[in-house]
Amino acid sequence: MGNRPPGASVVISLVDKQSYEERDGRSELSKEHLSLLHRFHNFGEDVFSWLRDNRGSGELDFKEVDGPSGQFAVRGIKPHKSAPLVAWLKQEAARQHLAITLDLHEE
């Protein structure tokens, strides 16, 4: 299993159809998508803070949060912590007006 912490994991993905603009003969991500991705990165920072304050709720890799994929995972979630984490993720995403999907993997 390598460096993965034991426990459940949840993959958080931004629900967004990436939109592109044509500029000078090449496609670039639209300003709207880049703005949404920036908000998703800020959401990831809030997730990190929540995990720090709720020890044992999981671990997060900032490289994933700050990446361009619009997806990151929380790993190493202790069994009794997964329900509160998932509930908080849904509530916080709604508060920040972000549409996300959650894919929980119990181990």
Backbone as CSV, one residue per row, in Angstrom:
resi,resn,N_x,N_y,N_z,CA_x,CA_y,CA_z,C_x,C_y,C_z
1,MET,0.812,-1.183,0.000,0.000,0.000,0.000,0.865,1.259,0.000
2,GLY,2.159,1.151,0.171,3.039,2.302,0.050,2.854,3.315,1.156
3,ASN,2.846,4.595,0.786,2.739,5.683,1.755,1.307,6.065,2.084
4,ARG,0.322,5.359,1.520,-1.075,5.694,1.793,-1.403,5.391,3.244
5,PRO,-1.984,6.343,3.953,-2.379,6.065,5.327,-3.544,5.078,5.351
6,PRO,-3.594,4.206,6.370,-4.701,3.249,6.453,-6.012,3.972,6.734
7,GLY,-7.109,3.382,6.281,-8.429,3.954,6.515,-9.148,4.225,5.212
8,ALA,-10.307,4.827,5.337,-11.136,5.139,4.173,-10.560,6.348,3.440
9,SER,-11.059,6.562,2.228,-10.684,7.753,1.478,-11.928,8.295,0.777
10,VAL,-11.898,9.576,0.500,-12.977,10.206,-0.257,-12.332,11.083,-1.327
11,VAL,-12.790,10.897,-2.560,-12.312,11.720,-3.671,-13.346,12.815,-3.904
12,ILE,-12.886,14.049,-3.869,-13.747,15.206,-4.046,-13.468,15.773,-5.436
13,SER,-14.506,15.867,-6.248,-14.342,16.348,-7.617,-15.273,17.518,-7.878
14,LEU,-14.764,18.491,-8.566,-15.547,19.637,-8.981,-16.424,19.230,-10.152
15,VAL,-17.701,19.555,-10.076,-18.611,19.269,-11.178,-18.593,20.497,-12.080
16,ASP,-17.967,20.344,-13.228,-17.855,21.467,-14.151,-17.447,20.932,-15.504
17,LYS,-18.113,21.388,-16.497,-17.674,21.082,-17.851,-16.655,22.146,-18.223
18,GLN,-15.412,21.715,-18.393,-14.382,22.681,-18.722,-14.734,23.390,-20.015
19,SER,-14.626,24.697,-19.984,-14.925,25.464,-21.178,-13.638,26.108,-21.688
20,TYR,-13.522,26.097,-22.984,-12.329,26.611,-23.631,-12.674,27.796,-24.519
21,GLU,-11.706,28.654,-24.684,-11.826,29.783,-25.587,-10.731,29.647,-26.640
22,GLU,-11.040,30.032,-27.851,-10.035,30.035,-28.917,-9.328,31.391,-28.911
23,ARG,-8.012,31.343,-28.824,-7.220,32.572,-28.866,-5.986,32.324,-29.710
24,ASP,-5.800,33.147,-30.675,-4.607,33.057,-31.526,-4.390,31.646,-32.049
25,GLY,-5.483,30.963,-32.411,-5.379,29.638,-32.994,-5.153,28.517,-32.003
26,ARG,-5.237,28.802,-30.707,-5.067,27.735,-29.705,-6.192,27.824,-28.669
27,SER,-6.473,26.694,-28.062,-7.524,26.637,-27.043,-6.926,26.924,-25.672
28,GLU,-7.623,27.736,-24.897,-7.234,28.031,-23.523,-8.454,27.871,-22.640
29,LEU,-8.224,27.516,-21.374,-9.340,27.441,-20.437,-9.980,28.821,-20.317
30,SER,-11.294,28.837,-20.228,-12.006,30.112,-20.127,-11.743,30.769,-18.772
31,LYS,-11.949,32.063,-18.714,-11.781,32.803,-17.461,-12.760,32.299,-16.408
32,GLU,-13.958,31.926,-16.839,-14.961,31.421,-15.898,-14.486,30.122,-15.251
33,HIS,-13.913,29.228,-16.078,-13.425,27.958,-15.522,-12.247,28.205,-14.580
34,LEU,-11.333,29.075,-14.966,-10.186,29.366,-14.114,-10.638,29.974,-12.787
35,SER,-11.663,30.820,-12.823,-12.202,31.407,-11.595,-12.816,30.319,-10.705
36,LEU,-13.554,29.402,-11.321,-14.156,28.299,-10.576,-13.086,27.397,-9.983
37,LEU,-12.044,27.114,-10.741,-10.945,26.286,-10.256,-10.247,26.965,-9.076
38,HIS,-10.093,28.277,-9.145,-9.501,29.035,-8.033,-10.369,28.895,-6.774
39,ARG,-11.679,28.993,-6.935,-12.589,28.827,-5.793,-12.491,27.413,-5.227
40,PHE,-12.333,26.414,-6.110,-12.189,25.024,-5.663,-10.880,24.850,-4.884
41,HIS,-9.816,25.509,-5.311,-8.551,25.466,-4.564,-8.740,26.068,-3.173
42,ASN,-9.474,27.182,-3.094,-9.756,27.791,-1.787,-10.571,26.838,-0.914
43,PHE,-11.528,26.139,-1.509,-12.306,25.135,-0.797,-11.367,24.062,-0.241
44,GLY,-10.401,23.616,-1.039,-9.424,22.622,-0.586,-8.635,23.108,0.619
45,GLU,-8.301,24.390,0.642,-7.606,24.946,1.803,-8.500,24.914,3.031
46,ASP,-9.798,25.166,2.845,-10.744,25.079,3.960,-10.867,23.640,4.453
47,VAL,-10.847,22.682,3.532,-10.881,21.266,3.908,-9.648,20.944,4.741
48,PHE,-8.483,21.419,4.314,-7.253,21.186,5.058,-7.374,21.720,6.487
49,SER,-7.897,22.927,6.638,-8.062,23.522,7.976,-9.010,22.691,8.830
50,TRP,-10.102,22.215,8.236,-11.067,21.402,8.977,-10.412,20.097,9.428
51,LEU,-9.634,19.486,8.549,-8.948,18.244,8.906,-7.948,18.468,10.030
52,ARG,-7.262,19.595,9.984,-6.298,19.923,11.037,-7.006,20.067,12.388
53,ASP,-8.184,20.687,12.385,-8.923,20.912,13.619,-9.664,19.671,14.100
54,ASN,-9.856,18.697,13.241,-10.581,17.467,13.565,-9.659,16.276,13.332
55,ARG,-8.686,16.155,14.189,-7.640,15.135,14.048,-8.229,13.746,13.825
56,GLY,-7.566,12.991,12.957,-8.014,11.643,12.646,-9.052,11.594,11.540
57,SER,-9.425,12.776,11.046,-10.441,12.820,9.997,-9.856,12.601,8.611
58,GLY,-8.546,12.573,8.497,-7.916,12.284,7.217,-6.756,13.195,6.909
59,GLU,-6.109,12.885,5.791,-4.945,13.640,5.338,-5.167,14.082,3.901
60,LEU,-4.549,15.188,3.562,-4.759,15.828,2.273,-3.404,16.229,1.696
61,ASP,-3.211,16.010,0.400,-1.982,16.399,-0.298,-2.249,17.705,-1.047
62,PHE,-1.534,18.770,-0.642,-1.765,20.076,-1.261,-1.430,20.102,-2.745
63,LYS,-0.556,19.222,-3.207,-0.263,19.170,-4.643,-1.523,18.819,-5.423
64,GLU,-2.339,17.925,-4.858,-3.609,17.575,-5.511,-4.581,18.747,-5.470
65,VAL,-4.659,19.399,-4.315,-5.593,20.518,-4.150,-5.282,21.628,-5.148
66,ASP,-4.024,21.958,-5.289,-3.622,23.065,-6.153,-3.453,22.668,-7.613
67,GLY,-3.692,21.411,-7.930,-3.546,20.948,-9.305,-4.676,21.420,-10.206
68,PRO,-4.501,21.225,-11.500,-5.487,21.708,-12.468,-6.659,20.755,-12.709
69,SER,-6.668,19.592,-12.028,-7.669,18.564,-12.341,-9.051,18.849,-11.776
70,GLY,-9.132,19.720,-10.781,-10.428,19.937,-10.138,-10.837,18.748,-9.299
71,GLN,-9.846,18.069,-8.747,-10.107,16.865,-7.946,-8.982,16.678,-6.935
72,PHE,-9.348,16.237,-5.738,-8.352,15.846,-4.740,-8.969,14.813,-3.823
73,ALA,-8.130,14.141,-3.045,-8.606,13.079,-2.163,-8.201,13.350,-0.728
74,VAL,-9.068,12.944,0.183,-8.743,12.893,1.604,-8.544,11.416,1.912
75,ARG,-7.390,11.075,2.437,-7.045,9.672,2.704,-6.831,9.453,4.195
76,GLY,-6.879,8.193,4.583,-6.606,7.841,5.972,-7.700,8.255,6.941
77,ILE,-8.940,8.206,6.495,-10.064,8.617,7.345,-10.415,7.465,8.285
78,LYS,-10.417,7.737,9.576,-10.813,6.715,10.543,-12.306,6.444,10.391
79,PRO,-12.715,5.177,10.572,-14.112,4.796,10.309,-15.154,5.693,10.976
80,HIS,-14.954,6.057,12.219,-15.950,6.866,12.923,-15.916,8.343,12.515
81,LYS,-14.965,8.720,11.683,-14.845,10.110,11.249,-15.394,10.349,9.845
82,SER,-15.694,9.281,9.078,-16.093,9.480,7.681,-17.450,10.180,7.550
83,ALA,-18.431,9.808,8.352,-19.759,10.435,8.244,-19.707,11.931,8.558
84,PRO,-19.055,12.362,9.658,-18.979,13.810,9.906,-18.216,14.558,8.818
85,LEU,-17.165,13.941,8.276,-16.399,14.581,7.215,-17.257,14.762,5.968
86,VAL,-17.932,13.724,5.541,-18.771,13.800,4.339,-19.878,14.837,4.529
87,ALA,-20.498,14.847,5.695,-21.553,15.835,5.968,-20.992,17.252,5.891
88,TRP,-19.821,17.464,6.478,-19.221,18.798,6.451,-18.851,19.199,5.027
89,LEU,-18.274,18.262,4.247,-17.901,18.569,2.863,-19.111,19.029,2.058
90,LYS,-20.221,18.326,2.198,-21.436,18.696,1.468,-21.935,20.072,1.897
91,GLN,-21.958,20.301,3.193,-22.446,21.574,3.726,-21.539,22.731,3.298
92,GLU,-20.238,22.525,3.389,-19.295,23.597,3.049,-19.305,23.895,1.547
93,ALA,-19.394,22.862,0.727,-19.468,23.079,-0.726,-20.728,23.872,-1.079
94,ALA,-21.847,23.534,-0.450,-23.093,24.265,-0.704,-22.958,25.714,-0.251
95,ARG,-22.332,25.926,0.910,-22.142,27.287,1.418,-21.301,28.120,0.455
96,GLN,-20.331,27.473,-0.193,-19.442,28.174,-1.120,-19.967,28.137,-2.566
97,HIS,-21.181,27.624,-2.745,-21.820,27.553,-4.067,-20.972,26.779,-5.070
98,LEU,-20.439,25.630,-4.603,-19.662,24.740,-5.464,-20.433,23.438,-5.653
99,ALA,-20.490,22.966,-6.865,-21.087,21.659,-7.146,-19.946,20.645,-7.170
100,ILE,-20.021,19.678,-6.244,-18.972,18.663,-6.156,-19.603,17.273,-6.138
101,THR,-18.783,16.280,-6.427,-19.170,14.892,-6.208,-18.208,14.316,-5.190
102,LEU,-18.719,13.382,-4.412,-17.914,12.698,-3.406,-17.941,11.213,-3.688
103,ASP,-16.782,10.602,-3.739,-16.676,9.168,-3.987,-15.950,8.554,-2.800
104,LEU,-16.715,7.969,-1.874,-16.166,7.424,-0.636,-15.775,5.968,-0.829
105,HIS,-14.561,5.639,-0.410,-14.048,4.272,-0.483,-13.726,3.812,0.936
106,GLU,-14.501,2.883,1.441,-14.256,2.322,2.774,-13.225,1.211,2.633
107,GLU,-12.242,1.185,3.509,-11.210,0.136,3.447,-11.169,-0.627,4.746
